[in-house]
Structures are given as structure tokens and as C-alpha cells.
Amino acid sequence: MFDKVYDVIVVGAGHAGSEAAASAANMGSSTLLITMNLQNIAQMSCNPAMGGIAKGQIVREIDALGGYSGIVSDTSAIQFKMLNKSKGPAMWSPRVQSDRMRFAEDWRMMLEQTPNLDFYQDMVSGLIIEKHKVVGVKTSLGIVVRAKSVVLTNGTFLNGLIHIGDKNFGGGRAGERAATGITEQLVDLGFQSGRMKTGTPPRVDGRSLDYSKMIEQPGDDTPEKFSYSDVTKPLTTQRSCYMTYTSNLVHDLLREGFDRSPMFNGRIKSLGPRYCPSIEDKINRFADKDRHQLFIEPEGWNTCEVYVNGFSTSLPEDVQFKALRSVAGFENVKFFRPGYAIEYDYFPPTQLKHTLETKLVEGLYFAGQINGTTGYEEAASQGLMAGINASLKVQERDEFILKRNEAYIGVLIDDLITKGTEEPYRMFTSRAEYRTLLRQDNADFRLTPKGFEIGLASEKRLKRMEDKHNKAEQFVQFFKDLSVKPEVVNPILDDKESALVNQSGKLFKIFARPNIEMNDVRKINEVEQYITDNNLDREIIEQTEIQVKYAGYIEKEKNNADKLTRLEDIKIPPNYDYSQIKSMSFEAREKLRKIQPTSISQASRISGVSPNDISVLLVYMGR
């Protein structure tokens, strides 16, 4: 196999690497996945869950494009929840609790059944670069493998350093060695690097917990699923999670170890994720709070191992143990392994193009935590896009870029390469200006045609999406066409304490009222008959309700998105000389020179570039 020149080599087999390898191979590129341990493909290094606020939208988008994360999340799920159902549909976010071992196994089985994909176990210690172009990799055993493109998805392994109290040791994950050599080579080539930190909580023996002292957190009564395909089914049985709280006593016990904490004694100098702080950081930053939530999450269907979500820590193991034993329900807890923090190298993502190809080395792509992100979902989406674009480049086809109004994935990548990040980046719905358009329920409408066009999503998926889209549109039209008499609709309106009508009118207008739901209008015979006659499923019914009730908001955001598209269409020539624009601020010139935006729209989002600077730029460009 080593005399072969691969189209794409993917380094690392976490969530980013797995999606990168799958997408490149499924698009017809000969692909090699190299990882340090083939037994740990798609390992859930931290919490055993997929999705959540904004992250669930990303998983749906990956699935709509033809990636694997949604399918594997469904096949390995032990619980499903749709978060934020009390809010509008733009905020709804699917999440599954996963069986950790089954998740990794299902990922490996899917990869092994993917044509054009080879595997090799070794550590990649360096890249082979010729004339600013990557042409292969070199492993720790001295083996050279040639390739037309390389995707680096090194996770937390680049010079990884694990901290537990006053102990630290090299490692990319508990029990696994760090990766060395790549950072140093990239820095020599002119790349900027930095350090970031993340952490993980203790894993404990569920048999030692008293769940009667906790609050049960069951899954949804009617669980859904992630994948739009028909290869997976919703759960019929689920496992519950549980919730408990820390206390002032727990906080006092944890404080006893602060002098031995690497976070507070200077051993850890890098920044951790702002929105997922360690328990000692929470106690320090929120000293006024006398308790914090802990979510007790089973690691699978049959294992007794439990993940203590909310108790991420790098304190000494004796402090962790003593404090956790003072939490309600944990009085007799037994540890499987303590929590720890890990520092690792990353490369500020402003050094990348929108395709995730590096600006300095042609054919070299970065995806995942190497770009400063946190979370499986963010990593997987970058891996998917890097694999797609590496494959397209090798095949001499046009690059594939998602705009901010097309996908959360587009928001994520644009944020990274335009603004950069100095702390682990996490996606939130608030980061998206067009979140009413980027809902979890319509990711297939938005992205499956694009996935099909590039050769990733199957024709079967496309036809399934088109059928759903057509039926939803026809159902919306049905509401626009159907007139209802006052005597039919007023009992429903009266029951919902909504204003009555005194003449016949279109049901669409009634249904659009904020307090009128699909279950209300289904009491009208014609509506229920239409659903039965056309065999409409839950997805189509839900999609129709959203389209009716949020029609005004959706139209408004579409108009705003069209304005963005017009600015995206004004392209800036490559390597544009900003030094000539003396009437632009010095900061703006420096930022524009560094980022090298490809459009006026991207330039306007760069920190330090004002609307006045954009106006001056447009004048110089003759616009």
C-alpha cells in the first residue's frame, strides 16, 4: 500500500478524522486514515452524548450532507431529548445520550464498509512538503506515504500534557501517548501555534450511587432521531439520566485542594472553554452560588460506568474523591478514574481559507481541535468539510463553501477563519444571525441538494427530501385554500381563549395565531382527513406547522440573507494590496492583510474593520 499515492490522507480518527475520511472516500477519492490506535476510532473522549444547543443542528446538517454522525448517533443512542421545546423552533435542538462503546464500534463498522478507504496504525511525526505543497506524511516508524492532500485532525494529541493535581505527564487522552513532531515542523514553516486546555470529570461506578436521592431525567415521551434517512428508527426504550447538586460543604472540600490545583498554581497557563468550566473554576468565579447542577449520565445500555457531567476537574484525586462523596447520592461512590485537564497545541484558524485549506501550504487541511474548537459536533462538521474540499481539489472541481445563511457549519467556519479564537470555540444559536432559517427541522431542505450535487448525499436521500418538501408545501397551500365557518372554528378559539371570528375566513390566518397549534386545527374534520388521505408523517406535519406559524419571520430573515449574499458576491482579488489605501485605519489594513478576506461581506465581519473602512475599500475597488 505504501507505493500508492493516495488522493487524501487523514491524520487522526476522532470525530473530525472519521468524518473527513468518510466524506473523501465516499466522493470517490482514494483515502488513507492513519491513527495512533485503530481500537479508538471515534472515541467519545469526554461526555457520552451528541447534539445539544446548536450542536444538534450541526449533527442534522452533517447528516443532510451525507455524513455519518447522525446515523451513528441514532444507532448508539440510549436516550433522546429535543431541548428548548418551550421556545420557538429556531431554538429547538436535538440531543442523544449515547452508548460510548457502541458509538465507536458503529463508527468503525461504517468506515470499514466504506469503499476507497484504507487504514493504518502509526503516529504521523511529520509532513512531506515540496514547493509549499504537501505531498505526503512520515510516520514514527520512518514510513513515507505519498498523497495529493493531507487533512490534520490531531485533537488534543499535539504535545498533549495531562494534569491531575500536582502531577502531569504527556498524553493525548488518559492512557494514550501524545503526538510529537508536527507542531515543531509547522512552526518552522511559518505557522503560528498556541496552547489550549480542556478537561473531563471523574467516571464512577453506578452501582455505588443512591439514585433515590437524585432527580430523574427521562428522555422524551415520543423520541425522535437525528438522521433524515430511513436506515435508523427512533428509540422505543430509553435509559434515564439523573440530576443532583453540589453544596457549600462540597465547595469547601474542593477549596482545600486549590493550592495543589494546576489551574491556580500556574502549571496550566492556557485558556479552557468559557462555557464548560471546571468545577473549581465555577466555585472561584461564582462564589455567590451555594450549589451547582451535576448530571449523572450512564455510559451505555449495560455498563455500570457513569459520567459525572458538571464535575470536570484537574484537582488531586484525593480531593476529587472526598468532595464527590459529600454530594447527595454519592456518599459511597467508587471511582473508575479521576477527572483531569489536558493542554495541547492548536493553530489559530485565521491561517486557513474557507475550505479549511491552509494559506501557507497547498493541499494541507486542518479540522477539529487543531483549529481551536471544542466539542464532537464542531469537530465532525469541520472534518466533513475538509474531507469534501480535499477530495474536490484533487478531482480539480470547484471548492465547497457554506455561507452563514445556509448552515451553522458555515457560521462556525466563517467565525473561525475571520475572527479567530483565543479560547476553545463552542457553537451557540446566538452566533447565527439567521437562526430562523437554520433550524434543525429543515437541514435536509437546505443541504441535501448540495450534498447530492457534490456526490456525497445519495439520490435516495434527495428523493426522500423532495417528497417531504413537496408534501409540506402542499399541506401549507391546503391551509391557505381552506375556508372555515365561524361555527366550526369558534369552539376551538373559545377553548384557547383566542378572539372569535364573525365570518368565514382562511384557516391559514387562524392557524398563524400564536396560541393555536396543529393539535387544535386537527379537530376540524377536513384537516384530519387531509392528513389521513395523504399519509402525512410527523416530520411533514411539524414542518407545515412551522412554515405556517413563522412565515413572517422566515420571510424577513430571507430578505436579510439576500442582502448578505449581495455583499458576498463582491469578491476581493487574492493578495489585495491594502497598504495603498491610506485613508483606511492602520488596524483595518493590518487585519485585512492578515486575514485576506475573499469578499466584502467577510471583510465587514473582521474585528477592527469599521463600516467606514468598508466604504473606503469599496471606493478603491471601484464599487
VOVEX-41838 format. One record per residue (C-alpha): residue number from 1; chain; x, y, z. Coordinates in steps of 0.2 Angstrom, whole numbers, plus 5000, padded with zeros to 4 digits. Example, Ala and Ser with C-alpha at 12.3 -4.5 7.8 and 13.67 -1.06 7.14 Angstrom:
BEGIN
    k  c    c1    c2    c3
    1  A  5062  4978  5039
    2  A  5068  4995  5036
% end
This chain:
BEGIN
    k  c    c1    c2    c3
    1  A  5000  5000  5000
    2  A  5015  5012  5003
    3  A  5020  5013  4985
    4  A  5002  5020  4981
    5  A  4999  5039  4980
    6  A  4983  5042  4989
    7  A  4971  5056  4985
    8  A  4968  5061  5003
    9  A  4977  5056  5019
   10  A  4968  5059  5035
   11  A  4978  5060  5051
   12  A  4969  5056  5067
   13  A  4952  5046  5069
   14  A  4942  5056  5081
   15  A  4926  5064  5076
   16  A  4934  5076  5063
   17  A  4945  5062  5056
   18  A  4931  5050  5054
   19  A  4920  5062  5045
   20  A  4935  5068  5034
   21  A  4939  5050  5029
   22  A  4921  5045  5026
   23  A  4917  5061  5015
   24  A  4933  5060  5005
   25  A  4931  5041  5001
   26  A  4913  5042  4998
   27  A  4916  5056  4985
   28  A  4927  5044  4975
   29  A  4945  5049  4982
   30  A  4957  5035  4987
   31  A  4959  5039  5006
   32  A  4970  5033  5020
   33  A  4966  5035  5038
   34  A  4981  5035  5049
   35  A  4979  5035  5068
   36  A  4989  5030  5083
   37  A  4977  5017  5089
   38  A  4964  5009  5077
   39  A  4954  5002  5093
   40  A  4950  5020  5097
   41  A  4941  5026  5081
   42  A  4928  5040  5085
   43  A  4931  5038  5104
   44  A  4920  5049  5114
   45  A  4934  5056  5125
   46  A  4923  5067  5136
   47  A  4904  5066  5138
   48  A  4894  5051  5130
   49  A  4882  5062  5121
   50  A  4879  5070  5104
   51  A  4870  5086  5100
   52  A  4863  5099  5112
   53  A  4860  5118  5110
   54  A  4866  5122  5092
   55  A  4876  5107  5091
   56  A  4861  5096  5087
   57  A  4858  5107  5072
   58  A  4876  5104  5067
   59  A  4873  5085  5068
   60  A  4857  5087  5057
   61  A  4867  5097  5044
   62  A  4881  5084  5044
   63  A  4868  5070  5041
   64  A  4859  5081  5027
   65  A  4875  5082  5018
   66  A  4878  5064  5018
   67  A  4890  5062  5033
   68  A  4889  5048  5046
   69  A  4887  5057  5063
   70  A  4868  5057  5063
   71  A  4866  5039  5058
   72  A  4879  5033  5072
   73  A  4871  5044  5085
   74  A  4854  5036  5081
   75  A  4861  5018  5081
   76  A  4870  5020  5098
   77  A  4858  5031  5107
   78  A  4851  5026  5124
   79  A  4840  5042  5126
   80  A  4833  5056  5115
   81  A  4828  5074  5120
   82  A  4823  5089  5110
   83  A  4829  5103  5120
   84  A  4821  5121  5121
   85  A  4804  5115  5115
   86  A  4796  5129  5126
   87  A  4804  5141  5114
   88  A  4802  5144  5095
   89  A  4808  5131  5083
   90  A  4824  5141  5079
   91  A  4830  5136  5096
   92  A  4824  5118  5096
   93  A  4840  5107  5097
   94  A  4840  5088  5097
   95  A  4852  5078  5109
   96  A  4855  5060  5112
   97  A  4864  5051  5126
   98  A  4875  5038  5119
   99  A  4882  5021  5122
  100  A  4900  5025  5122
  101  A  4907  5008  5116
  102  A  4893  5005  5103
  103  A  4896  5023  5096
  104  A  4914  5019  5092
  105  A  4910  5002  5086
  106  A  4897  5008  5074
  107  A  4908  5021  5068
  108  A  4922  5009  5064
  109  A  4910  4997  5056
  110  A  4903  5010  5044
  111  A  4921  5016  5040
  112  A  4926  4998  5036
  113  A  4911  4996  5024
  114  A  4916  5012  5015
  115  A  4924  5010  4998
  116  A  4940  5018  4994
  117  A  4946  5019  5012
  118  A  4961  5011  5019
  119  A  4968  5011  5037
  120  A  4985  5011  5045
  121  A  4990  5012  5064
  122  A  5005  5023  5067
  123  A  5009  5040  5073
  124  A  5012  5053  5060
  125  A  5028  5063  5065
  126  A  5030  5074  5050
  127  A  5023  5081  5034
  128  A  5032  5080  5017
  129  A  5032  5097  5009
  130  A  5038  5101  4992
  131  A  5037  5119  4985
  132  A  5024  5125  4998
  133  A  5013  5109  4993
  134  A  5010  5094  5004
  135  A  5015  5078  4995
  136  A  5014  5065  5010
  137  A  5017  5061  5028
  138  A  5031  5052  5038
  139  A  5027  5041  5052
  140  A  5036  5037  5068
  141  A  5042  5021  5061
  142  A  5050  5030  5047
  143  A  5037  5025  5034
  144  A  5033  5038  5020
  145  A  5016  5038  5012
  146  A  5013  5050  4997
  147  A  4997  5059  4995
  148  A  4990  5073  4984
  149  A  4982  5081  5000
  150  A  4983  5079  5019
  151  A  4969  5083  5032
  152  A  4976  5085  5050
  153  A  4964  5081  5064
  154  A  4975  5079  5079
  155  A  4963  5083  5093
  156  A  4971  5085  5109
  157  A  4986  5075  5105
  158  A  4999  5088  5098
  159  A  5011  5089  5113
  160  A  4997  5084  5124
  161  A  5000  5086  5143
  162  A  4988  5079  5156
  163  A  4986  5087  5173
  164  A  4980  5079  5189
  165  A  4984  5090  5204
  166  A  5002  5092  5206
  167  A  5006  5078  5194
  168  A  5007  5080  5175
  169  A  5013  5068  5161
  170  A  5012  5068  5142
  171  A  4997  5061  5134
  172  A  4983  5065  5121
  173  A  4970  5056  5132
  174  A  4971  5045  5148
  175  A  4981  5030  5144
  176  A  4987  5036  5127
  177  A  5003  5045  5122
  178  A  5005  5062  5115
  179  A  5009  5066  5096
  180  A  5025  5075  5093
  181  A  5035  5082  5079
  182  A  5021  5090  5069
  183  A  5019  5107  5078
  184  A  5038  5110  5078
  185  A  5038  5107  5059
  186  A  5023  5118  5055
  187  A  5030  5132  5066
  188  A  5047  5131  5056
  189  A  5036  5133  5040
  190  A  5029  5149  5047
  191  A  5013  5144  5056
  192  A  5008  5152  5072
  193  A  5003  5140  5086
  194  A  4996  5141  5103
  195  A  4990  5131  5118
  196  A  4973  5127  5124
  197  A  4966  5117  5139
  198  A  4951  5106  5141
  199  A  4945  5094  5155
  200  A  4935  5080  5159
  201  A  4926  5074  5175
  202  A  4928  5058  5185
  203  A  4920  5042  5179
  204  A  4912  5032  5193
  205  A  4903  5015  5197
  206  A  4885  5017  5195
  207  A  4882  5003  5207
  208  A  4889  5013  5221
  209  A  4876  5028  5219
  210  A  4860  5031  5228
  211  A  4848  5037  5214
  212  A  4834  5039  5226
  213  A  4842  5055  5232
  214  A  4843  5062  5214
  215  A  4830  5069  5202
  216  A  4827  5058  5187
  217  A  4829  5065  5170
  218  A  4820  5054  5157
  219  A  4820  5055  5139
  220  A  4806  5062  5128
  221  A  4789  5053  5128
  222  A  4789  5052  5110
  223  A  4808  5052  5105
  224  A  4814  5057  5088
  225  A  4830  5054  5079
  226  A  4845  5063  5071
  227  A  4846  5056  5054
  228  A  4834  5061  5039
  229  A  4837  5044  5031
  230  A  4826  5028  5034
  231  A  4841  5017  5039
  232  A  4838  5022  5058
  233  A  4822  5021  5069
  234  A  4818  5031  5085
  235  A  4821  5023  5101
  236  A  4807  5013  5109
  237  A  4815  5011  5126
  238  A  4827  5023  5134
  239  A  4838  5025  5149
  240  A  4836  5039  5161
  241  A  4849  5051  5167
  242  A  4849  5059  5184
  243  A  4852  5076  5192
  244  A  4859  5081  5209
  245  A  4868  5096  5216
  246  A  4884  5101  5225
  247  A  4883  5111  5241
  248  A  4893  5123  5252
  249  A  4902  5108  5260
  250  A  4907  5101  5243
  251  A  4914  5118  5238
  252  A  4924  5120  5255
  253  A  4931  5102  5252
  254  A  4936  5107  5234
  255  A  4944  5123  5240
  256  A  4956  5113  5252
  257  A  4964  5107  5236
  258  A  4966  5124  5227
  259  A  4984  5126  5232
  260  A  4988  5110  5223
  261  A  4977  5114  5208
  262  A  4987  5116  5192
  263  A  4974  5129  5187
  264  A  4978  5141  5202
  265  A  4996  5137  5205
  266  A  5002  5142  5187
  267  A  5005  5125  5180
  268  A  4991  5127  5167
  269  A  4994  5143  5158
  270  A  4982  5141  5143
  271  A  4963  5145  5142
  272  A  4949  5132  5144
  273  A  4932  5133  5137
  274  A  4922  5148  5144
  275  A  4905  5139  5143
  276  A  4911  5122  5151
  277  A  4922  5127  5166
  278  A  4929  5115  5178
  279  A  4921  5114  5195
  280  A  4935  5123  5204
  281  A  4933  5137  5191
  282  A  4914  5138  5194
  283  A  4917  5139  5213
  284  A  4930  5153  5210
  285  A  4921  5163  5198
  286  A  4903  5161  5205
  287  A  4907  5162  5224
  288  A  4890  5168  5227
  289  A  4882  5152  5222
  290  A  4880  5139  5235
  291  A  4877  5124  5223
  292  A  4879  5119  5205
  293  A  4870  5106  5195
  294  A  4878  5089  5191
  295  A  4870  5077  5178
  296  A  4873  5059  5181
  297  A  4874  5051  5163
  298  A  4876  5032  5160
  299  A  4889  5027  5148
  300  A  4879  5014  5139
  301  A  4865  5002  5139
  302  A  4873  4989  5150
  303  A  4889  4996  5158
  304  A  4889  5002  5176
  305  A  4901  5016  5172
  306  A  4894  5034  5174
  307  A  4899  5051  5168
  308  A  4898  5065  5181
  309  A  4893  5080  5170
  310  A  4897  5096  5178
  311  A  4911  5090  5189
  312  A  4926  5092  5176
  313  A  4942  5095  5187
  314  A  4960  5094  5187
  315  A  4961  5094  5207
  316  A  4971  5080  5215
  317  A  4962  5063  5215
  318  A  4960  5063  5234
  319  A  4952  5080  5234
  320  A  4940  5074  5220
  321  A  4935  5059  5229
  322  A  4932  5067  5246
  323  A  4922  5081  5239
  324  A  4911  5070  5227
  325  A  4907  5059  5242
  326  A  4898  5074  5250
  327  A  4886  5076  5235
  328  A  4869  5069  5238
  329  A  4868  5051  5231
  330  A  4887  5049  5230
  331  A  4890  5045  5249
  332  A  4898  5028  5244
  333  A  4904  5032  5227
  334  A  4918  5022  5219
  335  A  4929  5029  5206
  336  A  4933  5021  5189
  337  A  4945  5035  5185
  338  A  4948  5053  5191
  339  A  4945  5069  5181
  340  A  4959  5078  5173
  341  A  4964  5093  5162
  342  A  4974  5092  5146
  343  A  4984  5106  5137
  344  A  4988  5104  5119
  345  A  4994  5113  5104
  346  A  4982  5122  5092
  347  A  4984  5133  5077
  348  A  4974  5150  5076
  349  A  4962  5147  5062
  350  A  4964  5164  5054
  351  A  4978  5154  5045
  352  A  4965  5145  5035
  353  A  4954  5148  5019
  354  A  4935  5145  5020
  355  A  4939  5127  5013
  356  A  4949  5124  5029
  357  A  4965  5123  5017
  358  A  4980  5132  5025
  359  A  4986  5148  5017
  360  A  5004  5143  5018
  361  A  5004  5125  5012
  362  A  4994  5120  4997
  363  A  4984  5104  4999
  364  A  4985  5104  5018
  365  A  4969  5105  5028
  366  A  4966  5107  5047
  367  A  4950  5101  5056
  368  A  4944  5100  5074
  369  A  4953  5105  5090
  370  A  4968  5109  5080
  371  A  4958  5124  5075
  372  A  4954  5129  5092
  373  A  4936  5122  5093
  374  A  4928  5111  5107
  375  A  4915  5098  5105
  376  A  4912  5082  5095
  377  A  4900  5091  5084
  378  A  4910  5106  5079
  379  A  4925  5094  5075
  380  A  4914  5082  5065
  381  A  4907  5096  5054
  382  A  4925  5103  5051
  383  A  4931  5086  5046
  384  A  4917  5083  5034
  385  A  4920  5100  5026
  386  A  4939  5097  5025
  387  A  4937  5080  5018
  388  A  4925  5086  5005
  389  A  4936  5100  4999
  390  A  4952  5090  4999
  391  A  4943  5077  4988
  392  A  4936  5091  4977
  393  A  4953  5099  4975
  394  A  4961  5083  4970
  395  A  4947  5080  4957
  396  A  4950  5098  4951
  397  A  4932  5103  4955
  398  A  4926  5119  4962
  399  A  4928  5121  4981
  400  A  4913  5119  4993
  401  A  4909  5133  5005
  402  A  4893  5135  5015
  403  A  4888  5153  5019
  404  A  4882  5160  5036
  405  A  4864  5160  5030
  406  A  4865  5142  5023
  407  A  4871  5132  5038
  408  A  4878  5133  5056
  409  A  4893  5124  5049
  410  A  4895  5140  5038
  411  A  4894  5151  5053
  412  A  4907  5140  5063
  413  A  4920  5140  5049
  414  A  4917  5159  5045
  415  A  4919  5164  5063
  416  A  4935  5154  5065
  417  A  4944  5160  5049
  418  A  4938  5178  5050
  419  A  4938  5181  5069
  420  A  4950  5168  5075
  421  A  4949  5162  5093
  422  A  4960  5163  5109
  423  A  4949  5151  5119
  424  A  4940  5134  5114
  425  A  4926  5139  5102
  426  A  4909  5132  5105
  427  A  4894  5134  5094
  428  A  4878  5143  5101
  429  A  4862  5148  5092
  430  A  4866  5166  5096
  431  A  4881  5165  5085
  432  A  4870  5163  5069
  433  A  4861  5179  5063
  434  A  4849  5169  5053
  435  A  4844  5155  5065
  436  A  4826  5156  5060
  437  A  4832  5149  5043
  438  A  4845  5137  5050
  439  A  4833  5126  5060
  440  A  4836  5108  5065
  441  A  4820  5103  5056
  442  A  4825  5109  5039
  443  A  4843  5105  5037
  444  A  4839  5092  5023
  445  A  4829  5105  5013
  446  A  4844  5117  5015
  447  A  4859  5105  5012
  448  A  4854  5088  5004
  449  A  4853  5095  4987
  450  A  4871  5102  4989
  451  A  4877  5086  4996
  452  A  4869  5077  4981
  453  A  4877  5089  4969
  454  A  4895  5086  4975
  455  A  4892  5067  4975
  456  A  4891  5064  4994
  457  A  4872  5063  4998
  458  A  4863  5048  4988
  459  A  4849  5050  4976
  460  A  4838  5040  4988
  461  A  4841  5054  5001
  462  A  4837  5068  4988
  463  A  4821  5060  4983
  464  A  4816  5057  5001
  465  A  4819  5075  5005
  466  A  4810  5081  4989
  467  A  4795  5071  4994
  468  A  4794  5078  5011
  469  A  4797  5096  5004
  470  A  4783  5094  4991
  471  A  4771  5087  5004
  472  A  4774  5100  5017
  473  A  4772  5114  5003
  474  A  4755  5106  4998
  475  A  4749  5105  5016
  476  A  4753  5123  5018
  477  A  4744  5128  5002
  478  A  4729  5117  5009
  479  A  4728  5129  5024
  480  A  4729  5144  5013
  481  A  4715  5137  5002
  482  A  4703  5130  5015
  483  A  4689  5142  5021
  484  A  4681  5138  5038
  485  A  4665  5145  5045
  486  A  4663  5153  5062
  487  A  4653  5139  5069
  488  A  4667  5127  5065
  489  A  4682  5137  5071
  490  A  4674  5147  5086
  491  A  4673  5132  5098
  492  A  4692  5129  5096
  493  A  4696  5148  5098
  494  A  4685  5149  5113
  495  A  4693  5134  5121
  496  A  4710  5143  5118
  497  A  4704  5160  5124
  498  A  4708  5167  5107
  499  A  4697  5181  5099
  500  A  4682  5173  5090
  501  A  4678  5177  5071
  502  A  4661  5183  5064
  503  A  4663  5177  5046
  504  A  4671  5164  5036
  505  A  4690  5165  5033
  506  A  4705  5155  5028
  507  A  4711  5143  5040
  508  A  4729  5148  5037
  509  A  4726  5165  5046
  510  A  4718  5156  5061
  511  A  4732  5144  5062
  512  A  4745  5158  5061
  513  A  4739  5164  5078
  514  A  4752  5162  5092
  515  A  4741  5151  5104
  516  A  4734  5140  5090
  517  A  4743  5123  5087
  518  A  4742  5109  5075
  519  A  4733  5098  5088
  520  A  4719  5112  5088
  521  A  4716  5113  5069
  522  A  4716  5094  5068
  523  A  4700  5095  5077
  524  A  4692  5101  5060
  525  A  4687  5086  5050
  526  A  4694  5092  5034
  527  A  4712  5094  5041
  528  A  4712  5077  5049
  529  A  4705  5069  5033
  530  A  4719  5078  5023
  531  A  4732  5070  5034
  532  A  4725  5053  5033
  533  A  4722  5054  5014
  534  A  4740  5059  5011
  535  A  4748  5048  5023
  536  A  4757  5063  5031
  537  A  4770  5058  5045
  538  A  4776  5068  5060
  539  A  4790  5077  5051
  540  A  4779  5084  5037
  541  A  4766  5089  5050
  542  A  4779  5098  5060
  543  A  4787  5106  5045
  544  A  4770  5113  5040
  545  A  4766  5120  5057
  546  A  4782  5129  5057
  547  A  4780  5136  5039
  548  A  4763  5142  5044
  549  A  4766  5150  5061
  550  A  4783  5158  5057
  551  A  4780  5163  5039
  552  A  4783  5181  5043
  553  A  4799  5179  5052
  554  A  4806  5167  5039
  555  A  4802  5179  5025
  556  A  4810  5193  5035
  557  A  4826  5183  5038
  558  A  4827  5178  5019
  559  A  4827  5196  5014
  560  A  4841  5200  5026
  561  A  4850  5185  5020
  562  A  4848  5191  5002
  563  A  4857  5207  5007
  564  A  4872  5197  5014
  565  A  4873  5187  4998
  566  A  4875  5203  4988
  567  A  4890  5208  4998
  568  A  4896  5190  4997
  569  A  4896  5192  4978
  570  A  4908  5207  4978
  571  A  4924  5197  4978
  572  A  4941  5204  4984
  573  A  4956  5199  4972
  574  A  4968  5187  4980
  575  A  4983  5196  4989
  576  A  4975  5213  4988
  577  A  4987  5227  4992
  578  A  4979  5236  5007
  579  A  4994  5247  5010
  580  A  4989  5258  4996
  581  A  4973  5263  5005
  582  A  4980  5277  5016
  583  A  4963  5284  5021
  584  A  4959  5267  5030
  585  A  4964  5264  5048
  586  A  4980  5256  5051
  587  A  4972  5242  5062
  588  A  4960  5238  5047
  589  A  4974  5237  5035
  590  A  4984  5226  5046
  591  A  4969  5214  5050
  592  A  4964  5214  5031
  593  A  4981  5210  5026
  594  A  4982  5196  5039
  595  A  4965  5188  5036
  596  A  4965  5191  5017
  597  A  4946  5190  5016
  598  A  4938  5184  4999
  599  A  4923  5195  4999
  600  A  4917  5212  5006
  601  A  4905  5203  5017
  602  A  4919  5193  5025
  603  A  4929  5209  5027
  604  A  4915  5218  5036
  605  A  4915  5204  5049
  606  A  4933  5206  5054
  607  A  4936  5213  5071
  608  A  4944  5230  5070
  609  A  4937  5234  5052
  610  A  4924  5248  5054
  611  A  4909  5252  5042
  612  A  4919  5267  5036
  613  A  4934  5256  5032
  614  A  4922  5245  5021
  615  A  4916  5261  5012
  616  A  4934  5266  5008
  617  A  4938  5249  5002
  618  A  4923  5249  4990
  619  A  4928  5266  4983
  620  A  4946  5259  4980
  621  A  4939  5244  4972
  622  A  4928  5255  4960
  623  A  4912  5250  4968
% end
